Amino acid sequence: MKEIMAVVRMKKTGATKKALVAAGVAGFTAVKVMGRGRLVTDPQELEKCRQKLLAMGMDEFSDAGETEKLVTGFLDGSRFFPRRLFMILAHDDDVPRIVEAIAGANRTEYGIGDGTIFIMAVQDAVRVRTGEAGEAAIW
Amino acid sequence: MLLIRAIVRPEKKDEVLAELSSAGFNAATMVDVVGRGKQKGIKIGGMVYDEIPKTLIMMVIPEEAREKVVRMILSVAKTGTDGTFGDGKIFVSPVEEVYTISKGTRGL
């Protein structure tokens, strides 16, 4: 029995839910969390992000200096961004399939910030309604 | 790899996260939670408050960083010199696998 914890983009919540249902998941719990990842130090990646963000922010109403400052603050790595945390209980042999489904639904062309999947062992689970314990409590 | 779940005072979270980040542990997830501890909440007058707001910080770290990270959270999240009731708790549990979605790689 394993617990899969996946931190994904807020916008990808729907896609992740669909992918999970398609992969055959018994059920899951999702929470809104704030998160940040490993510090990105590759200047090439950062420059790419920077250009993309600057292009998004510029219109006739925005002040170039302000936008620049905002984007710099965004990319310095210390800021927390809203994310969705999925917690899924699964049988051991279903884990690779579920991981594949989550990764497939969440991979984007941005290269940074698509999230992380953690897999942990679970000692026991009990279904409250029937009192079933162990593997039977999942499905 | 280990999952560190630290329940700290909300006013201490920025300090804890800044300290961890400066030591190279930048990745973290946090949620606002409510809870009570061994003291069964706070009693003020006749009123018992047993849903005290805290922040839950979750981070996955390599096994060899365990002592360093735990010590760091313990020292920063403490209030006063001896610590006070309500400073929080740290839970450590094993993580078997980690995948980074954007790169599709396994491991931290």
gemmi code that builds the backbone of each chain (N, CA, C; Angstrom):
import gemmi

chains = {
    "A": [
        ("MET", (0.839, -1.184, 0.000), (0.000, 0.000, 0.000), (0.879, 1.240, 0.000)),
        ("LYS", (0.591, 2.181, -0.897), (1.434, 3.373, -1.001), (0.571, 4.632, -0.981)),
        ("GLU", (1.169, 5.713, -0.491), (0.517, 7.009, -0.609), (1.291, 7.818, -1.632)),
        ("ILE", (0.568, 8.389, -2.593), (1.203, 9.242, -3.589), (0.821, 10.675, -3.284)),
        ("MET", (1.816, 11.520, -3.071), (1.553, 12.944, -2.865), (2.060, 13.681, -4.089)),
        ("ALA", (1.188, 14.415, -4.759), (1.600, 15.132, -5.960), (1.259, 16.605, -5.819)),
        ("VAL", (2.249, 17.464, -6.007), (2.020, 18.909, -5.977), (1.966, 19.376, -7.428)),
        ("VAL", (0.815, 19.917, -7.847), (0.663, 20.305, -9.259), (0.163, 21.739, -9.375)),
        ("ARG", (0.216, 22.262, -10.597), (-0.289, 23.615, -10.857), (-1.785, 23.685, -10.568)),
        ("MET", (-2.225, 24.846, -10.080), (-3.640, 25.078, -9.804), (-4.479, 24.854, -11.066)),
        ("LYS", (-3.960, 25.341, -12.207), (-4.694, 25.265, -13.473), (-4.843, 23.831, -13.965)),
        ("LYS", (-3.995, 22.948, -13.469), (-3.992, 21.570, -13.956), (-4.822, 20.649, -13.081)),
        ("THR", (-5.557, 21.235, -12.103), (-6.353, 20.404, -11.194), (-7.352, 19.552, -11.968)),
        ("GLY", (-8.073, 20.188, -12.883), (-9.082, 19.477, -13.661), (-8.479, 18.366, -14.490)),
        ("ALA", (-7.377, 18.696, -15.179), (-6.713, 17.713, -16.039), (-6.205, 16.538, -15.210)),
        ("THR", (-5.670, 16.850, -14.012), (-5.141, 15.787, -13.148), (-6.269, 14.880, -12.674)),
        ("LYS", (-7.405, 15.499, -12.297), (-8.543, 14.704, -11.838), (-9.002, 13.753, -12.941)),
        ("LYS", (-9.106, 14.297, -14.164), (-9.546, 13.471, -15.301), (-8.569, 12.318, -15.519)),
        ("ALA", (-7.273, 12.638, -15.478), (-6.248, 11.619, -15.713), (-6.307, 10.535, -14.638)),
        ("LEU", (-6.584, 10.946, -13.395), (-6.648, 9.985, -12.297), (-7.829, 9.042, -12.477)),
        ("VAL", (-8.960, 9.620, -12.854), (-10.143, 8.779, -13.076), (-9.873, 7.798, -14.209)),
        ("ALA", (-9.226, 8.289, -15.278), (-8.921, 7.427, -16.414), (-7.947, 6.321, -16.021)),
        ("ALA", (-7.052, 6.632, -15.098), (-6.067, 5.632, -14.675), (-6.656, 4.650, -13.665)),
        ("GLY", (-7.882, 4.914, -13.230), (-8.524, 4.004, -12.292), (-8.030, 4.170, -10.872)),
        ("VAL", (-8.317, 5.337, -10.285), (-7.926, 5.583, -8.901), (-9.162, 5.502, -8.033)),
        ("ALA", (-9.026, 4.880, -6.871), (-10.182, 4.682, -5.999), (-10.743, 6.011, -5.521)),
        ("GLY", (-9.887, 6.908, -5.134), (-10.330, 8.196, -4.612), (-9.120, 8.996, -4.222)),
        ("PHE", (-9.327, 10.259, -3.968), (-8.172, 11.059, -3.573), (-8.626, 12.244, -2.745)),
        ("THR", (-7.664, 12.885, -2.081), (-7.920, 14.088, -1.321), (-7.071, 15.187, -1.930)),
        ("ALA", (-7.628, 16.398, -2.078), (-6.851, 17.489, -2.650), (-6.949, 18.710, -1.738)),
        ("VAL", (-5.842, 19.395, -1.566), (-5.800, 20.589, -0.725), (-5.132, 21.716, -1.498)),
        ("LYS", (-5.579, 22.945, -1.228), (-4.881, 24.104, -1.779), (-3.686, 24.385, -0.888)),
        ("VAL", (-2.504, 24.448, -1.464), (-1.303, 24.729, -0.682), (-0.485, 25.811, -1.371)),
        ("MET", (0.530, 26.313, -0.664), (1.495, 27.219, -1.276), (2.802, 26.450, -1.386)),
        ("GLY", (3.508, 26.611, -2.489), (4.732, 25.827, -2.629), (5.791, 26.523, -3.458)),
        ("ARG", (7.013, 26.050, -3.260), (8.091, 26.474, -4.143), (9.029, 25.295, -4.317)),
        ("GLY", (9.775, 25.311, -5.411), (10.605, 24.145, -5.725), (12.065, 24.431, -5.539)),
        ("ARG", (12.855, 23.512, -6.105), (14.293, 23.661, -6.038), (14.691, 24.960, -6.724)),
        ("LEU", (15.725, 25.618, -6.208), (16.175, 26.891, -6.782), (16.716, 26.655, -8.190)),
        ("VAL", (16.179, 27.399, -9.166), (16.667, 27.267, -10.539), (17.808, 28.252, -10.734)),
        ("THR", (18.989, 27.753, -11.065), (20.143, 28.644, -11.184), (20.627, 28.766, -12.620)),
        ("ASP", (20.072, 27.919, -13.507), (20.490, 27.944, -14.906), (20.076, 29.275, -15.544)),
        ("PRO", (21.041, 30.159, -15.878), (20.678, 31.493, -16.377), (19.888, 31.442, -17.682)),
        ("GLN", (20.137, 30.402, -18.482), (19.429, 30.292, -19.762), (17.929, 30.061, -19.544)),
        ("GLU", (17.615, 29.120, -18.626), (16.216, 28.823, -18.296), (15.535, 30.077, -17.741)),
        ("LEU", (16.248, 30.759, -16.839), (15.680, 31.928, -16.178), (15.391, 33.028, -17.190)),
        ("GLU", (16.308, 33.228, -18.124), (16.144, 34.272, -19.128), (14.923, 33.985, -19.997)),
        ("LYS", (14.738, 32.679, -20.315), (13.596, 32.269, -21.131), (12.288, 32.627, -20.423)),
        ("CYS", (12.233, 32.282, -19.121), (11.042, 32.571, -18.305), (10.806, 34.068, -18.246)),
        ("ARG", (11.888, 34.785, -18.056), (11.832, 36.233, -17.893), (11.226, 36.899, -19.131)),
        ("GLN", (11.708, 36.468, -20.283), (11.199, 37.036, -21.536), (9.707, 36.755, -21.690)),
        ("LYS", (9.343, 35.507, -21.350), (7.947, 35.103, -21.505), (7.043, 35.948, -20.589)),
        ("LEU", (7.494, 36.119, -19.340), (6.703, 36.877, -18.362), (6.615, 38.347, -18.753)),
        ("LEU", (7.736, 38.894, -19.217), (7.742, 40.306, -19.624), (6.780, 40.534, -20.779)),
        ("ALA", (6.763, 39.608, -21.711), (5.871, 39.724, -22.870), (4.413, 39.661, -22.424)),
        ("MET", (4.144, 38.834, -21.378), (2.779, 38.708, -20.881), (2.323, 39.982, -20.179)),
        ("GLY", (3.250, 40.630, -19.465), (2.877, 41.745, -18.608), (2.715, 43.059, -19.337)),
        ("MET", (3.312, 43.190, -20.512), (3.346, 44.502, -21.154), (2.068, 44.808, -21.935)),
        ("ASP", (1.431, 45.916, -21.609), (0.356, 46.468, -22.432), (0.399, 47.976, -22.248)),
        ("GLU", (-0.570, 48.678, -22.816), (-0.463, 50.146, -22.783), (-0.679, 50.745, -21.401)),
        ("PHE", (-1.226, 49.926, -20.444), (-1.503, 50.462, -19.112), (-0.355, 50.261, -18.137)),
        ("SER", (0.528, 49.294, -18.427), (1.531, 48.958, -17.407), (2.808, 49.760, -17.595)),
        ("ASP", (3.454, 49.987, -16.463), (4.677, 50.755, -16.428), (5.844, 49.765, -16.533)),
        ("ALA", (6.753, 50.001, -17.461), (7.822, 49.034, -17.759), (8.656, 48.717, -16.524)),
        ("GLY", (8.978, 49.769, -15.735), (9.801, 49.565, -14.543), (9.115, 48.659, -13.528)),
        ("GLU", (7.808, 48.918, -13.343), (7.023, 48.124, -12.393), (6.992, 46.659, -12.806)),
        ("THR", (6.703, 46.441, -14.090), (6.628, 45.073, -14.601), (7.958, 44.366, -14.394)),
        ("GLU", (9.035, 45.075, -14.713), (10.383, 44.515, -14.582), (10.628, 44.067, -13.131)),
        ("LYS", (10.217, 44.944, -12.198), (10.449, 44.658, -10.783), (9.648, 43.428, -10.344)),
        ("LEU", (8.408, 43.376, -10.839), (7.510, 42.272, -10.493), (8.074, 40.944, -10.993)),
        ("VAL", (8.555, 40.968, -12.238), (9.073, 39.743, -12.848), (10.337, 39.283, -12.123)),
        ("THR", (11.197, 40.241, -11.753), (12.417, 39.896, -11.018), (12.068, 39.235, -9.688)),
        ("GLY", (11.065, 39.818, -8.996), (10.617, 39.245, -7.734), (10.060, 37.850, -7.916)),
        ("PHE", (9.389, 37.644, -9.040), (8.798, 36.345, -9.351), (9.855, 35.272, -9.510)),
        ("LEU", (10.996, 35.645, -10.087), (11.972, 34.634, -10.489), (13.101, 34.440, -9.488)),
        ("ASP", (13.073, 35.166, -8.364), (14.221, 35.027, -7.456), (14.169, 33.751, -6.617)),
        ("GLY", (13.079, 33.000, -6.731), (13.055, 31.665, -6.133), (12.550, 31.599, -4.713)),
        ("SER", (12.359, 32.756, -4.056), (11.944, 32.704, -2.658), (10.436, 32.842, -2.515)),
        ("ARG", (9.756, 33.136, -3.618), (8.318, 33.362, -3.555), (7.554, 32.034, -3.569)),
        ("PHE", (6.445, 31.992, -2.829), (5.591, 30.807, -2.836), (4.435, 31.008, -3.815)),
        ("PHE", (4.134, 29.971, -4.570), (3.042, 30.038, -5.534), (1.928, 29.086, -5.128)),
        ("PRO", (0.661, 29.442, -5.446), (-0.438, 28.535, -5.121), (-0.340, 27.243, -5.924)),
        ("ARG", (-0.499, 26.137, -5.251), (-0.448, 24.828, -5.889), (-1.534, 23.934, -5.294)),
        ("ARG", (-1.811, 22.819, -5.985), (-2.787, 21.871, -5.456), (-2.046, 20.594, -5.057)),
        ("LEU", (-2.295, 20.134, -3.840), (-1.650, 18.911, -3.351), (-2.655, 17.770, -3.409)),
        ("PHE", (-2.347, 16.744, -4.204), (-3.198, 15.555, -4.291), (-2.627, 14.460, -3.398)),
        ("MET", (-3.474, 13.831, -2.609), (-3.041, 12.685, -1.814), (-3.847, 11.474, -2.249)),
        ("ILE", (-3.158, 10.463, -2.757), (-3.837, 9.296, -3.328), (-3.311, 8.029, -2.657)),
        ("LEU", (-4.222, 7.176, -2.238), (-3.843, 5.877, -1.677), (-3.950, 4.844, -2.790)),
        ("ALA", (-2.929, 4.004, -2.955), (-2.956, 3.066, -4.083), (-2.310, 1.735, -3.723)),
        ("HIS", (-2.724, 0.673, -4.449), (-2.036, -0.615, -4.348), (-0.649, -0.468, -4.950)),
        ("ASP", (0.284, -1.303, -4.479), (1.676, -1.212, -4.932), (1.817, -1.265, -6.452)),
        ("ASP", (1.086, -2.188, -7.108), (1.308, -2.350, -8.560), (0.634, -1.247, -9.368)),
        ("ASP", (-0.234, -0.460, -8.765), (-0.876, 0.630, -9.510), (-0.032, 1.903, -9.527)),
        ("VAL", (0.984, 1.952, -8.656), (1.733, 3.195, -8.477), (2.366, 3.714, -9.780)),
        ("PRO", (3.114, 2.877, -10.542), (3.741, 3.403, -11.765), (2.717, 3.992, -12.736)),
        ("ARG", (1.556, 3.328, -12.830), (0.524, 3.798, -13.766), (-0.011, 5.165, -13.336)),
        ("ILE", (-0.244, 5.326, -12.039), (-0.783, 6.594, -11.533), (0.241, 7.709, -11.694)),
        ("VAL", (1.512, 7.395, -11.384), (2.580, 8.393, -11.540), (2.660, 8.840, -13.000)),
        ("GLU", (2.577, 7.882, -13.900), (2.631, 8.180, -15.337), (1.466, 9.096, -15.718)),
        ("ALA", (0.269, 8.785, -15.193), (-0.928, 9.568, -15.517), (-0.789, 11.005, -15.021)),
        ("ILE", (-0.305, 11.175, -13.791), (-0.165, 12.522, -13.234), (0.881, 13.301, -14.023)),
        ("ALA", (2.022, 12.650, -14.292), (3.108, 13.320, -15.016), (2.643, 13.711, -16.416)),
        ("GLY", (1.908, 12.809, -17.068), (1.444, 13.085, -18.426), (0.498, 14.272, -18.472)),
        ("ALA", (-0.378, 14.361, -17.468), (-1.366, 15.435, -17.468), (-0.747, 16.778, -17.103)),
        ("ASN", (0.370, 16.761, -16.408), (0.907, 18.006, -15.872), (2.116, 18.564, -16.591)),
        ("ARG", (2.710, 17.777, -17.501), (3.909, 18.272, -18.151), (3.542, 19.417, -19.096)),
        ("THR", (4.270, 20.549, -18.990), (4.019, 21.697, -19.863), (5.307, 22.064, -20.580)),
        ("GLU", (5.210, 23.075, -21.452), (6.417, 23.476, -22.190), (7.258, 24.484, -21.407)),
        ("TYR", (6.790, 24.877, -20.195), (7.530, 25.892, -19.443), (8.874, 25.398, -18.919)),
        ("GLY", (8.964, 24.116, -18.606), (10.247, 23.574, -18.151), (10.482, 23.712, -16.662)),
        ("ILE", (9.822, 24.663, -16.017), (9.990, 24.862, -14.571), (8.610, 24.902, -13.938)),
        ("GLY", (8.501, 24.311, -12.755), (7.281, 24.510, -11.974), (6.125, 23.581, -12.286)),
        ("ASP", (6.399, 22.446, -12.901), (5.318, 21.513, -13.189), (4.948, 20.662, -11.987)),
        ("GLY", (5.753, 20.715, -10.930), (5.393, 19.982, -9.726), (6.250, 18.760, -9.482)),
        ("THR", (5.971, 18.118, -8.358), (6.753, 16.956, -7.938), (5.804, 15.890, -7.416)),
        ("ILE", (6.201, 14.627, -7.562), (5.402, 13.512, -7.058), (6.228, 12.780, -6.003)),
        ("PHE", (5.655, 12.573, -4.826), (6.334, 11.827, -3.768), (5.571, 10.532, -3.512)),
        ("ILE", (6.301, 9.455, -3.267), (5.656, 8.171, -2.986), (6.124, 7.647, -1.637)),
        ("MET", (5.157, 7.342, -0.768), (5.491, 6.882, 0.583), (4.773, 5.582, 0.892)),
        ("ALA", (5.360, 4.803, 1.772), (4.717, 3.565, 2.211), (3.646, 3.896, 3.254)),
        ("VAL", (2.547, 3.149, 3.233), (1.484, 3.335, 4.224), (1.367, 2.035, 5.016)),
        ("GLN", (1.268, 2.134, 6.326), (1.232, 0.926, 7.155), (-0.133, 0.257, 7.113)),
        ("ASP", (-1.188, 1.049, 7.217), (-2.507, 0.442, 7.267), (-3.557, 1.474, 6.874)),
        ("ALA", (-4.704, 0.993, 6.442), (-5.829, 1.872, 6.130), (-7.097, 1.152, 6.573)),
        ("VAL", (-8.075, 1.910, 7.021), (-9.335, 1.301, 7.455), (-10.486, 2.058, 6.817)),
        ("ARG", (-11.417, 1.324, 6.203), (-12.617, 1.976, 5.688), (-13.611, 2.089, 6.837)),
        ("VAL", (-14.044, 3.289, 7.109), (-14.860, 3.531, 8.299), (-16.211, 2.820, 8.198)),
        ("ARG", (-16.827, 2.850, 6.996), (-18.175, 2.311, 6.843), (-18.236, 0.818, 7.173)),
        ("THR", (-17.277, 0.024, 6.636), (-17.353, -1.426, 6.795), (-16.347, -1.965, 7.799)),
        ("GLY", (-15.343, -1.170, 8.150), (-14.317, -1.658, 9.070), (-13.254, -2.496, 8.387)),
        ("GLU", (-13.316, -2.612, 7.050), (-12.290, -3.359, 6.322), (-10.929, -2.696, 6.543)),
        ("ALA", (-9.892, -3.518, 6.681), (-8.557, -2.962, 6.893), (-7.611, -3.454, 5.805)),
        ("GLY", (-6.481, -2.778, 5.688), (-5.437, -3.186, 4.751), (-5.806, -2.893, 3.315)),
        ("GLU", (-5.340, -3.769, 2.402), (-5.507, -3.557, 0.964), (-6.980, -3.435, 0.573)),
        ("ALA", (-7.854, -4.130, 1.294), (-9.279, -4.121, 0.960), (-9.907, -2.753, 1.174)),
        ("ALA", (-9.261, -1.915, 1.981), (-9.836, -0.604, 2.289), (-9.645, 0.377, 1.139)),
        ("ILE", (-8.729, 0.068, 0.209), (-8.454, 1.014, -0.873), (-9.517, 0.943, -1.957)),
        ("TRP", (-9.747, -0.279, -2.491), (-10.751, -0.430, -3.546), (-12.022, -0.999, -2.982)),
    ],
    "B": [
        ("MET", (15.189, 9.185, 1.035), (14.662, 10.540, 1.198), (13.660, 10.598, 2.334)),
        ("LEU", (13.520, 11.754, 2.924), (12.636, 11.892, 4.075), (11.677, 13.053, 3.873)),
        ("LEU", (10.447, 12.863, 4.350), (9.467, 13.946, 4.343), (9.459, 14.578, 5.725)),
        ("ILE", (9.752, 15.860, 5.773), (9.724, 16.590, 7.039), (8.412, 17.353, 7.092)),
        ("ARG", (7.614, 17.095, 8.112), (6.382, 17.870, 8.294), (6.547, 18.663, 9.578)),
        ("ALA", (6.663, 19.959, 9.452), (6.872, 20.798, 10.630), (5.649, 21.672, 10.842)),
        ("ILE", (5.096, 21.595, 12.040), (3.971, 22.466, 12.395), (4.552, 23.607, 13.217)),
        ("VAL", (4.477, 24.821, 12.679), (5.100, 25.961, 13.365), (4.092, 27.097, 13.530)),
        ("ARG", (4.461, 28.061, 14.351), (3.613, 29.243, 14.500), (3.574, 30.006, 13.182)),
        ("PRO", (2.388, 30.520, 12.770), (2.299, 31.244, 11.500), (3.262, 32.433, 11.440)),
        ("GLU", (3.495, 33.099, 12.556), (4.377, 34.274, 12.528), (5.845, 33.873, 12.395)),
        ("LYS", (6.141, 32.588, 12.575), (7.538, 32.134, 12.483), (7.856, 31.527, 11.118)),
        ("LYS", (6.808, 31.348, 10.268), (7.030, 30.565, 9.056), (8.023, 31.227, 8.101)),
        ("ASP", (7.917, 32.559, 7.950), (8.818, 33.249, 7.027), (10.267, 33.103, 7.464)),
        ("GLU", (10.481, 33.214, 8.779), (11.823, 33.116, 9.330), (12.400, 31.716, 9.081)),
        ("VAL", (11.567, 30.695, 9.347), (12.009, 29.308, 9.160), (12.354, 29.053, 7.701)),
        ("LEU", (11.442, 29.513, 6.808), (11.652, 29.245, 5.381), (12.859, 29.990, 4.841)),
        ("ALA", (13.087, 31.223, 5.316), (14.243, 31.986, 4.858), (15.534, 31.310, 5.298)),
        ("GLU", (15.545, 30.828, 6.527), (16.731, 30.155, 7.063), (17.025, 28.879, 6.260)),
        ("LEU", (15.966, 28.084, 5.987), (16.148, 26.844, 5.230), (16.622, 27.135, 3.815)),
        ("SER", (16.042, 28.193, 3.226), (16.404, 28.545, 1.856), (17.875, 28.950, 1.781)),
        ("SER", (18.342, 29.697, 2.790), (19.729, 30.146, 2.762), (20.693, 28.972, 2.963)),
        ("ALA", (20.192, 27.867, 3.539), (21.041, 26.690, 3.709), (20.935, 25.749, 2.513)),
        ("GLY", (20.176, 26.165, 1.483), (20.104, 25.364, 0.269), (18.897, 24.462, 0.185)),
        ("PHE", (17.970, 24.553, 1.149), (16.748, 23.752, 1.066), (15.608, 24.668, 0.666)),
        ("ASN", (15.503, 24.938, -0.629), (14.547, 25.929, -1.097), (13.152, 25.353, -1.252)),
        ("ALA", (13.069, 24.094, -1.688), (11.774, 23.519, -2.026), (10.954, 23.243, -0.777)),
        ("ALA", (9.711, 23.723, -0.776), (8.829, 23.496, 0.372), (7.390, 23.675, -0.070)),
        ("THR", (6.478, 23.070, 0.685), (5.046, 23.267, 0.475), (4.461, 23.638, 1.822)),
        ("MET", (3.565, 24.622, 1.833), (2.984, 24.948, 3.136), (1.471, 25.090, 3.063)),
        ("VAL", (0.818, 24.757, 4.150), (-0.638, 24.875, 4.270), (-0.941, 25.509, 5.616)),
        ("ASP", (-1.990, 26.317, 5.641), (-2.468, 26.825, 6.922), (-3.361, 25.761, 7.538)),
        ("VAL", (-3.091, 25.409, 8.771), (-3.877, 24.372, 9.434), (-4.335, 24.877, 10.799)),
        ("VAL", (-5.274, 24.165, 11.407), (-5.613, 24.449, 12.798), (-5.419, 23.165, 13.588)),
        ("GLY", (-5.039, 23.325, 14.845), (-4.811, 22.124, 15.647), (-4.595, 22.439, 17.097)),
        ("ARG", (-4.461, 21.379, 17.862), (-4.167, 21.535, 19.278), (-3.107, 20.513, 19.649)),
        ("GLY", (-2.465, 20.731, 20.789), (-1.402, 19.823, 21.210), (-1.715, 19.176, 22.535)),
        ("LYS", (-0.634, 18.792, 23.210), (-0.733, 18.088, 24.485), (-1.500, 18.894, 25.534)),
        ("GLN", (-1.403, 20.241, 25.428), (-2.015, 21.093, 26.453), (-3.522, 21.252, 26.239)),
        ("LYS", (-4.073, 20.561, 25.254), (-5.503, 20.581, 24.937), (-5.995, 21.972, 24.575)),
        ("GLY", (-5.204, 22.722, 23.861), (-5.616, 24.059, 23.452), (-5.265, 25.097, 24.506)),
        ("ILE", (-5.823, 26.292, 24.342), (-5.560, 27.342, 25.334), (-6.857, 27.637, 26.072)),
        ("LYS", (-6.750, 27.830, 27.368), (-7.926, 28.210, 28.144), (-7.765, 29.665, 28.557)),
        ("ILE", (-8.677, 30.507, 28.065), (-8.641, 31.920, 28.454), (-9.965, 32.209, 29.141)),
        ("GLY", (-9.920, 32.471, 30.442), (-11.154, 32.607, 31.200), (-11.882, 31.276, 31.178)),
        ("GLY", (-13.157, 31.286, 30.826), (-13.902, 30.041, 30.763), (-13.900, 29.428, 29.375)),
        ("MET", (-13.257, 30.127, 28.441), (-13.328, 29.726, 27.031), (-12.121, 28.857, 26.666)),
        ("VAL", (-12.348, 27.709, 26.064), (-11.239, 26.859, 25.625), (-11.098, 26.960, 24.107)),
        ("TYR", (-9.921, 27.354, 23.654), (-9.652, 27.419, 22.213), (-8.848, 26.189, 21.833)),
        ("ASP", (-9.475, 25.250, 21.121), (-8.721, 24.050, 20.752), (-8.487, 23.956, 19.245)),
        ("GLU", (-8.758, 25.045, 18.534), (-8.381, 25.068, 17.118), (-7.446, 26.248, 16.912)),
        ("ILE", (-6.179, 26.028, 17.215), (-5.210, 27.109, 17.181), (-4.544, 27.141, 15.809)),
        ("PRO", (-4.535, 28.308, 15.146), (-3.946, 28.359, 13.803), (-2.442, 28.119, 13.815)),
        ("LYS", (-1.998, 27.236, 12.922), (-0.566, 26.959, 12.742), (-0.303, 26.849, 11.249)),
        ("THR", (0.968, 26.786, 10.886), (1.339, 26.541, 9.489), (2.070, 25.213, 9.403)),
        ("LEU", (1.645, 24.386, 8.456), (2.305, 23.097, 8.236), (3.259, 23.238, 7.055)),
        ("ILE", (4.546, 23.050, 7.320), (5.549, 23.125, 6.250), (5.965, 21.703, 5.909)),
        ("MET", (5.863, 21.353, 4.611), (6.272, 20.011, 4.200), (7.457, 20.130, 3.260)),
        ("MET", (8.494, 19.388, 3.508), (9.600, 19.365, 2.556), (10.252, 17.989, 2.506)),
        ("VAL", (10.681, 17.592, 1.320), (11.353, 16.312, 1.147), (12.840, 16.578, 0.967)),
        ("ILE", (13.659, 15.917, 1.792), (15.090, 16.189, 1.796), (15.864, 14.873, 1.714)),
        ("PRO", (17.134, 14.926, 1.288), (17.943, 13.712, 1.311), (18.219, 13.281, 2.753)),
        ("GLU", (18.419, 11.964, 2.931), (18.533, 11.406, 4.277), (19.651, 12.055, 5.094)),
        ("GLU", (20.771, 12.391, 4.428), (21.933, 12.888, 5.178), (21.705, 14.322, 5.680)),
        ("ALA", (20.678, 15.015, 5.165), (20.421, 16.391, 5.598), (19.488, 16.444, 6.803)),
        ("ARG", (19.011, 15.262, 7.232), (17.995, 15.172, 8.281), (18.351, 15.994, 9.532)),
        ("GLU", (19.535, 15.688, 10.093), (19.930, 16.304, 11.354), (19.986, 17.821, 11.203)),
        ("LYS", (20.593, 18.264, 10.093), (20.798, 19.692, 9.853), (19.459, 20.439, 9.776)),
        ("VAL", (18.538, 19.878, 8.965), (17.246, 20.556, 8.761), (16.434, 20.571, 10.051)),
        ("VAL", (16.400, 19.436, 10.745), (15.616, 19.353, 11.982), (16.155, 20.335, 13.021)),
        ("ARG", (17.488, 20.340, 13.190), (18.111, 21.264, 14.156), (17.772, 22.710, 13.796)),
        ("MET", (17.819, 23.010, 12.482), (17.583, 24.376, 12.021), (16.154, 24.813, 12.349)),
        ("ILE", (15.173, 23.938, 12.051), (13.777, 24.295, 12.344), (13.595, 24.442, 13.852)),
        ("LEU", (14.192, 23.521, 14.609), (14.052, 23.570, 16.069), (14.559, 24.892, 16.625)),
        ("SER", (15.708, 25.350, 16.108), (16.283, 26.561, 16.689), (15.540, 27.817, 16.238)),
        ("VAL", (15.057, 27.826, 14.992), (14.425, 29.053, 14.493), (12.980, 29.178, 14.955)),
        ("ALA", (12.251, 28.052, 15.015), (10.821, 28.117, 15.322), (10.547, 28.283, 16.810)),
        ("LYS", (11.595, 28.186, 17.608), (11.414, 28.292, 19.061), (11.197, 29.748, 19.461)),
        ("THR", (10.307, 29.980, 20.427), (10.140, 31.338, 20.938), (10.720, 31.399, 22.348)),
        ("GLY", (11.351, 32.505, 22.673), (12.017, 32.635, 23.967), (13.256, 31.765, 24.002)),
        ("THR", (13.962, 31.768, 25.120), (15.203, 30.995, 25.179), (14.944, 29.519, 25.449)),
        ("ASP", (13.879, 29.209, 26.196), (13.611, 27.811, 26.542), (12.484, 27.215, 25.713)),
        ("GLY", (11.887, 28.028, 24.842), (10.743, 27.548, 24.086), (9.473, 27.711, 24.905)),
        ("THR", (8.324, 27.718, 24.214), (7.045, 27.924, 24.876), (6.080, 26.858, 24.370)),
        ("PHE", (5.030, 26.568, 25.148), (3.978, 25.689, 24.644), (3.419, 26.303, 23.365)),
        ("GLY", (3.202, 25.471, 22.355), (2.619, 25.990, 21.122), (3.637, 26.337, 20.058)),
        ("ASP", (4.909, 26.034, 20.299), (5.922, 26.316, 19.277), (5.851, 25.319, 18.128)),
        ("GLY", (5.214, 24.179, 18.362), (5.003, 23.258, 17.252), (5.721, 21.936, 17.397)),
        ("LYS", (5.662, 21.161, 16.322), (6.225, 19.808, 16.301), (6.857, 19.558, 14.934)),
        ("ILE", (7.763, 18.581, 14.904), (8.342, 18.160, 13.630), (8.145, 16.648, 13.503)),
        ("PHE", (7.598, 16.224, 12.359), (7.444, 14.793, 12.095), (8.322, 14.432, 10.905)),
        ("VAL", (8.995, 13.288, 10.996), (9.857, 12.833, 9.901), (9.367, 11.467, 9.445)),
        ("SER", (9.109, 11.317, 8.137), (8.702, 10.005, 7.640), (9.442, 9.685, 6.347)),
        ("PRO", (9.638, 8.402, 6.065), (10.403, 8.030, 4.863), (9.604, 8.225, 3.584)),
        ("VAL", (10.276, 8.603, 2.517), (9.684, 8.709, 1.182), (10.439, 7.738, 0.286)),
        ("GLU", (9.703, 6.961, -0.512), (10.371, 5.926, -1.296), (10.855, 6.433, -2.644)),
        ("GLU", (9.988, 7.193, -3.328), (10.362, 7.641, -4.663), (9.969, 9.093, -4.845)),
        ("VAL", (10.702, 9.821, -5.683), (10.358, 11.199, -6.026), (10.503, 11.371, -7.530)),
        ("TYR", (9.533, 12.021, -8.165), (9.618, 12.329, -9.587), (9.422, 13.816, -9.793)),
        ("THR", (10.252, 14.418, -10.628), (10.036, 15.802, -11.028), (9.283, 15.783, -12.346)),
        ("ILE", (8.114, 16.417, -12.385), (7.235, 16.275, -13.553), (7.827, 16.939, -14.789)),
        ("SER", (8.348, 18.173, -14.626), (8.782, 18.915, -15.816), (9.919, 18.215, -16.555)),
        ("LYS", (10.856, 17.632, -15.795), (11.997, 16.964, -16.436), (11.722, 15.480, -16.654)),
        ("GLY", (10.714, 14.955, -15.957), (10.427, 13.534, -16.053), (11.474, 12.670, -15.379)),
        ("THR", (12.292, 13.268, -14.519), (13.380, 12.514, -13.897), (12.971, 11.964, -12.547)),
        ("ARG", (13.688, 10.923, -12.129), (13.459, 10.335, -10.822), (14.482, 10.907, -9.854)),
        ("GLY", (14.083, 11.149, -8.627), (15.014, 11.662, -7.616), (14.778, 13.132, -7.358)),
        ("LEU", (15.367, 13.609, -6.283), (15.154, 15.004, -5.870), (15.765, 15.977, -6.871)),
    ],
}
model = gemmi.Model(1)
for chain_id, residues in chains.items():
    chain = gemmi.Chain(chain_id)
    for i, (resn, *xyz) in enumerate(residues, 1):
        res = gemmi.Residue()
        res.name, res.seqid = resn, gemmi.SeqId(i, " ")
        for name, pos in zip(("N", "CA", "C"), xyz):
            atom = gemmi.Atom()
            atom.name, atom.element = name, gemmi.Element(name[0])
            atom.pos, atom.b_iso = gemmi.Position(*pos), 0.0
            res.add_atom(atom)
        chain.add_residue(res)
    model.add_chain(chain)
structure = gemmi.Structure()
structure.add_model(model)
structure.setup_entities()
